[in-house]
Amino acid sequence: MKVVVLCGGLGTRLREETEFRPKPMVEIGGRPILWHIMKIYAHYGMREFILCLGYRGNIIKDYFLNYEAMNNDFRICLGRKSHIEFMGAHQEQDFAVTLADTGAETMTGGRLQRVARYLADDDTFLLTYGDGVSDINIRDLVEFHKTHGKIATVTSVPPISRFGVLEADGRGQVERFVEKPKANGLISAGFFVFNRRILDYLTGPECILEREPLERLAREDQLMAYRHDGFFYAMDTYREYQYLNELWASEKTPWKVWSK
């Protein structure tokens, strides 16, 4: 089953890191967040990826073009008969990655529409954003999608407040304090599963997947939510970038399912 990853946005709220590279290439623990996302899916057997490139997509292309050399020892013979012999075996040996230029200004639905030709043989595929990590069980997500028979499944998570919440009595005595508690309601975490019929809902490069397509699917009772109560975190700001790197440095990395 193929995994589409949206990698083309500008990442303007993380300008400290995205001025010279696309957000999926911003690093957590010395590895691009895109690598972390791909490793989550690969843990559950999904190792065929389609990357929808846009802003500074050449940097993502360079990363994969040089992946073997940067992650292996190798022996190189120079001259007219030059060749390279790689002398190791990194853990991504069986990844297949399609890198598709979907345009600098294309919206999310338009990006998916532009890679439709790479999904021609797929009745079902997965899609997520290139900036969010989770300990979601992808196998359970796919099984949930299969059971309901609808066109689309979105992963939902409780939102986490940016602010600490306190409870105080009438005198102002704080009785309880919770840092970044989970708030009421649910939000989309990405990690979609789609039947290929979703492609009929896309209307061109200006199409925003999260608006008309998903709103229409909801009206037609074709959108289901898979609830995930575990870890999810999107890297949208510098504060969030720092937090994910702090988790990695402390070895408290709940999204690192591939090592469990």
N, C-alpha and C positions, 0 to 999 in steps of 0.2 A: 504494500500500500504506500503510495507516494505522499510526501509531506511538502506542502508549499509554505515557504517562509517569506513574509513581506519584509523586504530589506531596503526599500527605496526612499523612505521619508527623510526629511531634513534634520530632524532632531533638534529643533531650535531651542527647546528649553534646557538642553544639555550642551549649550554652545561652547562651554569650556573644553569639552572633549570632542565635539563634532565639527569644529571649525575646519579641521583638515582630514577628517575621516567619517564615514557613515556610522550611525549609532550601533548597528550590529557588530562593528569592529572595535567598539570600546571594550576594554579588557576588564575582566574580573579575575584576579589572581594570575595575571600574565597570559590569559587566553581570552579571545573575543567572546562576548556574550553569545554570539551566534554559535560558536563551538559548543558552549554549554547547552544550548537549546537542542542542537543536533544530537548531542550525547544522550539527552533525556529520551528522545524518540528512539534512538538506536538501541537503548537498553531493552525496549519492548519489541525489537525486531524490525522497526521501520528505518531503513538505511538508504532509501532513495529520495533525494531531496531536489526540489525545484526552488531556486532562489530568485525572487523578483527584485531586480536591481534598479536603482535610480540614482539618487544623489551619491556621487563619488563611487559609483559601482566598480570602477576600475581597480579600486583598492581591494575590494572583495575578490575580484578576478585574480589579482596578483597573489593574494593570500593562498588561494587554492592551486594556482599554477606552480607556486613554490613550496607547496605543502610537503612533498616528499623530501626535498632537500633540507628543509628547516626542521623536520622531525625524524630524520634518519642520519646515521653515519653514512658516508658514501665515498666511493673511489672514482675519480674522474681522469680519463685519458684525454690529453689535449692534442690538437693538431687536426689534420684532415680526416683522421679516423676516430675523431673524438666520440666518446660515449661515457655514460655515467652508470656505475654499478652501485645500487643502494644496498647497504649492508646491515639493515635492521628491519624491524617489523613493528610499526606503530599500531595502535589499537583501532585505527580507522581504515584498515586495509580494504574492507568491503563496502565502503561508502561510495555511492554514485551520486554525483552532484551536477545538476544542470544549472548553469548560470545564464539567466535571461535578462537582457536589457529591456525594461518595461517603461522607460522614459522618466525624465527628471521631474515632470510636473503631473504625472499620472496619479489618479486617486486609487484607493485600495481595491475597489471593485474593478476598475480598469486594468490594474496590474494582474489580477486574477484572470480577467478575460484575455489578456495578451499571452498568457502561458497555457491557454486552453488546449492548444495543439499538442502539448506535452502530456496531456491527460486523456488523450483520445481513447486509450484502451482501459480506462479506469471508471468503474461504476461508482466507486467511493474513494475519497481522498481526504487528507487532513490539511489544515491550514492554521498557521499561527503568526504572531508578530515577532519581529526580530529583536525584541527588547524585554521579554518577560520570562522568568524562570519559575518552576514549580516542582513539587514532588508528586504531581498528579500521576495516577496510574493510567497510562495511555491504553493499556489492554482493556481495563474496565470501561473507559470512556468509549472505545469502539464497540464493545459489547452492548453498552447502553444504547448507542445509536442504532445498532442492528435490531434491537428488540422493539423499538417504537415505529420503525418504518417510515419516518418523516424525511423531508429533504435535508434538514439541517439540525445540528446539535452545537450549542455553544456551552462552554464551560463557565459556570457562575461561581463566584466566591463572595463571602461577606467583605464589605469594604473595611479598611483599617483607617481609623482617624489619625491625622497627622499630629493631633494634640492630646496631651494627657487629660484624662477625665477624673474629676474628684467629686466625692460626696462629702458634704459638710453639714453639721447640725446647726441649730438656730444661733449658736454662739460663735459660729465660724470655725469650730473645731473640725479638722479634716478627719473623717472616719475611714475613708478608703480612697486610694489613688491608683489609677491604672494607666500606664504609659502605652500609648497607641492601641487603644482597645478596638475590637471589631465592632462596627456600627450595625444598625439594623438594615435590612434589605440585602439585595444582591447586586453585583456588578459583573460585567463581562470580563473574563480573563483571557479571551481568545481561545486557543486550543480547540478549534472547531473540527467537526467532522461533517463532510458534505457529500450528498449524492450529486452526481454530475449534473442533475437537473438544475442545480443552482446557477449554472452557466446561462440558462435561459432568462435569468433575472437581471443579468448585467447589461448595461446600456451604452458602454463606451468609456473613453479615458477619463471623463469627468464623474463617472459613477463611483459613489462612496459606498462601499459594501455595508457599512454599519447603518446606513440610512435607508434609502428606498428598498434595496433587496431584502434586508433583514426585517424591516418594518412590514413589507408586503408578505413575507413568509409568516410573520407572526399573525397578521390579519387572516391569512389562509390556513391557520393552524398547522403550519409545516415547520415550525421552529420549536425545538425542545431544549431544555436547560439541564445539563449534567452538573449537579452540585458538588463542589470540591471544598471541603472544610479544612484541608491541610495548608501547606505553605504555598503562597503565590506572591511574587513581587515583580513589579515592572520598573525598569530603570528609565525614568522620564526626566529626572533632574539630577543635578550634581550631588545633592544630598542623598538621593537614592543610589547613585553610583558609589558614593563613599560607604553607605551602609552595606551593600552587597560585598564590597571588598573587605570590609571589617569582618563580616561573617566568614568569608573565605580564609582570612588570616587567622581567625580564631578556631578554624576547622569546624565551625557550626554551619554546615552547608546542607540544609535539608533537601535542596534540589539535586544533590549529587547522588541520584538514585543508582547510577551505573557502578558505584563502588559498594553497594549494599548487597 
